[in-house]
Structures are given as structure tokens and as C-alpha cells.
């Protein structure tokens, strides 16, 4: 297989600053290596499948590109520095040399649409620092579109399900949600520990907090939960999906206390932190803007931005009612029926990996979506070690933009150096994948697929 030819291009952004943590960014560009697994399809058929997807999309009209540049950064996972480095790499912000968490928009950043692709929470180093950086970005006046990720969504649903009375007094509905808090598992411990340390510990545990055993009973599902869940979940989940959810719930039942102990948290401390999180994130709390601004999807021209993917029902909803209706349904359904929402078509957009147990995307769903003018999905959710990937999934073109920028993922998966990366989409239709873990930026244009270098 021949190596792609490198070239220089004005499409490659100038980094917003030259602080020491910005070393290693690519300064050259190659045509997107679609037949290589790290950037496309591992079977060597990536270019052919992308060409087939483009041909299919072409039968539904011409491409429409954004009227201004789009910057896509996803899966920051509580790493404020990785998030800011990625915006610097895209040329959208410039950090203060003495105080790198302080920054300002560049001229490019002021004109761009910045899409944050979800999964802001979990893993670490600091959820609260990441949220502060995101809010600071919003407060600059940048055009920020915040998408929901599965980690963000799981935390929201767990908060709403905790100590929630059964709907309409039907006890069976409790079986659907009583495991959702411990299902968060180890990945949520950093956020709970942070909130406990900042918002609970300075004032002491509330006087009305139950004892340790009672707190554990509130946080954990009942002993017979698996049997009750199996019956209650049949209208929502296929057999394999029910079995997988039960397996996850029972595993977290065994490991949740150990994870809490590793972070120095008792059940009383966790329940107090969870209640503090509810006060912060829901209602009129100091962090309520986070879920209040959140969307399921955003669309620019022929490109749909979503955290994970789609199924037939989501495609149908997008075709019949449009993105605004999907975004309206997002929080409305979550508040009304947390479990039904989490396993429904809208939340599937934040969870799917197109597995057999996931909700299905068929030829009909793809055609329904293409008929709306959407020809490509830009997503996060699937983390990669060599920058972005571009491939056809179920016949629909997907660009995977999770570049493993956060320190937690990098430590766990053996990635060296500082994480940084962003996807840029220009009004010309040129698409650039930029990442510190790949020596060259990757270039693709859907109208010039197969040609070396960008069209000037």
C-alpha cells in the first residue's frame, strides 16, 4: 500500500499560541488515508466504501457546506487543559502565557461555529475545571453548540432517578431506574469526590443524612432487582440488551463500594455529594447551564453533528420534524421517563456503536436521512489513537472525532504526551482532521474524493 503524499496547505490552522504543551502538532497535510485502519477502514476497503456512500448521497441532491468554519472538539472527559489545547490547535483561542487557563478568542475563533461533541464529564483530572473552562468559552461570546454525550447523559439520568418515586405509584417502574446511580461506577467517582470536597465537606455532612446502611440502601438496587428489571424492561429492550444491562448492574453492585473506598468516600459522603450535584446541575443551580444548553444534535448544511450515531427512529424523527424537534424531545423525555428516555431513540444518538444489541440503522433509515439533505455524520464517542477516522457505517458517511485528548484516557491506554486535536470543516467543503498523535493533518473533500491535496 503506497504512503499518502504530504503537502502544505493554507487550510492547516496556525496554533493560537506557542506554549510548551503545543509541541508535536502536525505542520503538514496528507489526503485522508481511508484504507488504513487508524484513519479509515482496517480491511483496506475504506476508500471504496466511502466512494459508495458518496455516490448514494449524490442521488439525493448536492452538498451544502457551512457558511463559516466549524470546529469540532469532543470527549474532553474532565480535562480542561486538553480541551483548551485542542481549541488552540484549531486556531480558535489564544491562552495567556502566565495563566494558561485564561484565554481569548482569536479572529478565527470569533467567526467559527464551535461544536463541543459531548462527554465533558468523567475520568478526570477535574470535572469542575473542565466545566469552568467551557463556561469561560461560552462567556467570550463564542458560538458554542454543546452536544450531549453518553457520560453526560448517564450522570443526568442517574441524578434524576436517585430517590425518585415510582411513576404513578407503579412499583415496576422503580425496577427500571434503581440501579442507574451505581451504574455510574468508578468513572463518576472523581466528580463525586470533587463536589464533596468543594460543596459538602466545608459545611459538614447534613444533619438529616441517614446512617451508612440506609444510605447504601438508597444508592443500591434491591436484592431482587435483576428479576424485577427483566420483567419491567421487556417493552424497552431486546433480550440481549436486557441481559447486558443486568450484567452491568450486578457487576457495579459488586465493585461500586470498592471504587468509592479508593476515593476515600463512604456511602454517606456519596449520597451527600449526589444530592449536592442535583442542587448544582438541576433547577437553578450554579451548573444548571450545562444541561440547560445541551442539545442532542446540531446541523450545518449537509452535515449532522451528534455524539455517537443514529437509528431508524431517529432518522425518521429528523426527517419528519427536524433537529429542533429532536432537541426539544431530548430533555423533555429525560425529565418525564428517565429509563425510557435513556434506552430510546433520542438517547441512542449518544450511546450507539452500531452493535447488534443497539437500536438498528437500516437502509431505510439512511435513505430517510439522506432525503433531508444530510449526507454525513460527525461524531465523538469512539476514541482513536491516531487522530480522526473517516468511514462509511451502514452506508452512511461518518467522521469519528474523538482523538483521546483527555489525560485519563491517555494514561489508561498508554498514549504518551499531551492530548490535543480538532476537526475543522470549511465553507469550501474542505475537512481537516488535526491531532497531536498523528504526524500529518488529514484532508478530505467530498466532491474531490480521490484527488491528492485540497482544491484551491
N, C-alpha and C positions, 0 to 999 in steps of 0.2 A: 504494500500500500504506500503510495507516494505521500511525502510530507506536504502539508499546505504551504504555500508561498507567502512569506511575510511581506508587508508593505507598510508605508507610513500613510497616515490619513488625518485630515483635519477633524474627523469625527471623534478621534481619541481626545477626551477632555483633558485639560490641564488641571492637575490636582489643586484644590483650593488653598492648600498650604503645604509647606515642606518640613513639617515637624518630623522628628526621627522615626516615629512609628509608621511613616508612609513609605518607607523603603520597600522595594520589591514589586511595586505596581508595574504592569506591562507598559512599555513605551512603543511597542509596535503592534501590528494587527495582522490577523490571518482570516481568510474566508472560513466560515464556521465548519469545523471538521465533523461533519454529520455522520460519517461512517466509523467514528472512533467512540468507544463506549463512554469515555469520560465526558464527551461533549454531545453525543447523539445516541445512536443505536449500536449496542455491543455486537450485534450479529453481522455488521457490515452492510446492512440494507437501509441504513438511515437516510441516505440521500434519495434513494428510490421511493421510500415511504413518504418522505416529505414532499417529493415531487407529486406523488399521487394525491396527497392531501391538498396541495395547492391547486391541482387540476380539478379536483372535486369542488373546492371552494370557488373556483373561477366560474363554474356553471351557475353560481348564484349572484353574479354581478362583480363589479370591480372593487378593489381595495379602497378603503378610505383611511387615511393616515391622520395622526393628531395634528391640530393646528399649532401646537407648540410642543417643545420637547417634554418627554415623560421620563422620570427617574423612578425606577422600581427597586426598593430595598426590602428584603423580607427576612423573617425569622431571626430577629435581633436577640431574642431569648435573654433578656435582662442584662445585656452587655451594652452599656451606654457608650463606652469608648469605641467598640466595634461598629456600632450604629453610626456614630459621628464620623469615624474614619471612612465609612462607606459613602457618606454624603460628601466628604472631602474628595474622595476618589472620583466621584461623579462630577466634581467641579461645582457643587451646589452651595457649599458653605466654606467659610474660612475661619479657623479657630484662632483664639488668642494664644500667642506663644507662651505667655506666663501662666495662663489659666485655660488649659485646653478644653474644659467643659463650657467655656464661654465662646460664643461664635456669632458670626453674622452671615447673612445671605450674600452670595456673590451676584453679579448681574445675571448670570445664567440661572442661579437658584431662584431669583425673583421672577423669571419668566417661565420656569418649569412647573409642570404638574408633578408633585412628589407623591407616589403611591407607596405606603407602608403596608407590606403584604401580609401582615398578621404574625402571630406568635411572638408578641412582645414579652410575654411572661414566661417564667420557669427557667430553671437551670442555673442562672447566675452569671456574673458576680453579684449584681444588685438590681432587683426589680424596681425599687423606688428610684434609683438613679436613672434607670432607663426611662421610666415614666416622666421624670423631671426633664430629661433631655428631649423627649418627644414633645412635651408641653412647651418647652422653650422654642422648639422649631415652629410649632403652631403659632406661638406668640410673636414670632418675627413677621407674621403676615404671609408666610409661605402658603401656597395652595396645596395643603396636605389632605390626602384621602387615606383614611385608616381602615384597613380591612380586618375582619375577624379571622383569627387562626384557631386551630383546634385546641391549643393550650389555653388561649384566652377564653374561648367558649366553655371549655371544661370547667375552668375556675368559676365562671359566671353561673353555670348551671348548678355546680356544687354549692355555691353560696345560697342560691335560691332554694335548693332542695333541703338544705340543712334546717332541721326543726320545722319543716313545712307541714302543715296539717293536710291530711288526705283530701283531695278534691271532692267536694260534695259529700264528705263523710264516708267515702268508699275506701275501705282499708286496703283493697287490692292495689290502689294507685300508689300507696306508700311503698309497696314492694318494688316499684319501678325506680324509685329515687333514693331509697335509704342507704344504698351503697355508694352513691355518687361522690360523697366527700372523701371517704378513704380511697376511692378510686384514683384520686389525685396523686397519691403515693409520694415517693421520695422527691419527685421533681418540684412539688409545691412547697417543700419544707423551707427552702431559702426565703420565699416570700412570707410565709407564716412567721418565721423567725425574725425577719426584718420588721414586720408590722408589730409583733410582740415587743421587740426591743425599743421601737420608737413610739408606739402608741399605747401600749399596755403597761410595760414594766415601770415607766416613770411614775405611774399613778397607783401601781399595785393591782393585784387581781381584784375584780369586783367582789363586793361582799356577798352578793346573791349568787355567786357561781357555785354550782353543785360540787360534791366531792369527786375524787378521781374516778371511782367506779361509775357514778352517774354520768359524768362527762363522757366516759368511754361508751356508755350505752347510747348516748345521744349521737356520737360520731359514727358508731359502727352499725352495720346492718344486724338484724336479729339472727339468732342461730339457725332458724328455718328459712332464711331469706332465699336461698337458691331454689327451693321448691316453689315458694310463692312467686318468685320472679319468673320462673319457667312458664307458669300459667298466665301471669299478668302480661308478659311481653309478647305473647303469640300474635296479637294484632299488629305489632310494630316491627318484629324482627323475624328473619328466616331462622330455620333450625340451627344452622352453623353459626350464625351471628349471635343467637341466644346462648349457645354453648360457650362461645368465645367470651361473651360478656360475663357469664357466670364464672368461668375460669379466671378472668381478670379480677373479679370481685373477691373471690376466695383467696387468690394469691395476695391481694392487697390486705385482706383481713390478717394474713399471717405475717406480713412484712411491715405494715404501717407503724406499729409501735416501735419496732427496731429502728426504722428511719427517723422517727421522732426523737428517740433516745440519742441517736447520733448527732442530732442538732440541739441536744440539751433541752428538749421540750417534753413536758408532761401532757397528759390529756386535758388537764385543766387549762394549761397555758395555750394549747392548741384551740380549744373551744373559745377562750377569751380572744385569741388572735383572729379566729374566724368571724366572731361577732364584730370585732373592730373592722375587719375587712368589709363586712356588709355595710357598716356605717360609712366607710370611706368610699366604696365603689358604687353603692346603690343610693337611690334617693337623691339628696342634695349634698352628698359627701364631697370632700375635697378632691377625690379622684373620680367623681361621677362623670366628668367629661370624657373619661377613657371609653367606657361603654356607650356613653351618650353620643359620641361622634362616630362610633363604629358602624361599618357597612358590611354587607355580605359580598357585594360586587361593585365594581365601577367600570364603566365602558368609555373608551375613547376611539371613535371611528369603528374600524373593523376588529378591534382588539378588546377582549374582555379580561379584566384583572380579577382574580379570585385566589383564595389561599390554596386550595387543593385541587378542585376539579368539579365535574358536573355529572348528573344522571339525567335520565329521560324526563322525569318530572320537573326538574329544574329548567331544562331546556324548553319544556312546554310552557312553564310559567314565564320565562324570559320572552318567549315568542308571543304569548297572548297578552301579557301585561307590562313587560319591560322591566329594566333594572330597578326603577323606583319602587315597583310593587314588591319585588324580592326584598329590597332593603327595608320596606315597611313591615313585611312579614317577619323579618329577622328577630327584632326584639319583641314584637307583639306576641309571636308564638312562644318565645322563650319565657316570657312572663306568665303566659296562660297555662302552659303544659311543658315543664322543663324536659321531661324524658321524651315525650312525643316529638318535641322540637329537636332534641339532640340527635335522635335517630331518624329524623325526617329529611325531606329533600333539600331544604334550605341549609341546615347544618351539615348535610353531607358535602356541601361545597367546601367546608373547612376540614373534612375528615377523610375523604375518599382517597384511596390509592389504586382504584380500579381492580380491587381484589374480588374473588368470587363471592365473598361474604358482604361486599359493599353493594350499595344500590347500583343498578346497571345503567350504563350508557350504551345504547344500541345505534344501529344505522339510522333509525327513525329519529332518535334524539339529536344526532349530529345534523341530520337534514333540517330538523325544526330550527336548530340554532343557526345554521348557515343561511336559512331563509330570512333571518332577521338582519343579515349583513355581517354578523360576527364570523370571522374566519380563523381566529387564533385565540388561544387562552394563554395568559401569562400568570404563572403560579409560583408559590413557595412550597413549603411542606416536605418536599423530598430533598434532603440535604446532599450536596455533592462535594467532592474533594478536589475537583479541578475546574471550578467555575461552573457556569451555566450549561445546561443541556437543552437541545432543541430536537424534538422528535414528534412523530405522529402517535397519538394514543387513540385507539378505537377509530382511526381515520381522521381525527381532528388534531390540528397542529397545536402543540403545547411547548411553551418555553419555561423550563424549570429555573427559577431564580434564587433558590436557597443555596448560598455559597459557603455555608458553615462559618459564618463570620463571628459567632459568639465564642468566648473563651471556654465555656463549659463543654460545648460540643468538641472543640478543638483538643482539649485535654483528654477527653474520653476516647476520641477516635484517632489520637496520635498525630494531629496536624501541627506542624511547627510554625512559629512566627505569629504575627498579628493578623487577625482576620479582617478582610475588607473586600467589598465588591458591590457592584450595582449593575443593573441593566438599563440601558438608555435607548429610547425609541424617538427618532427624529421625525419632523414633519415631512421629510423626504421619503420616509419609509425605511430608512437605514436603521438597523437594530444592532446594538453593540453590547456584548457581554464582557464585563470588566471584573477581574478578580485577582487578588494577590497570590493565589495558589496556581495560576496558570501563566506561563511566560509571555503569552500574547493575548491581546484583546481579540474577541471573536466577532466577526461581522457577518450579517445576513440581511438580504433584501428579498422579500417575497416575489417581487416582479423580475428580479435578475438572478434567480437561483441558478447556481452552477457556474457563474462568472467569477473570475478572480478579481477581488478588490471592489470597492464601492464605486458606483456611478457618480461622477462629479457633475 
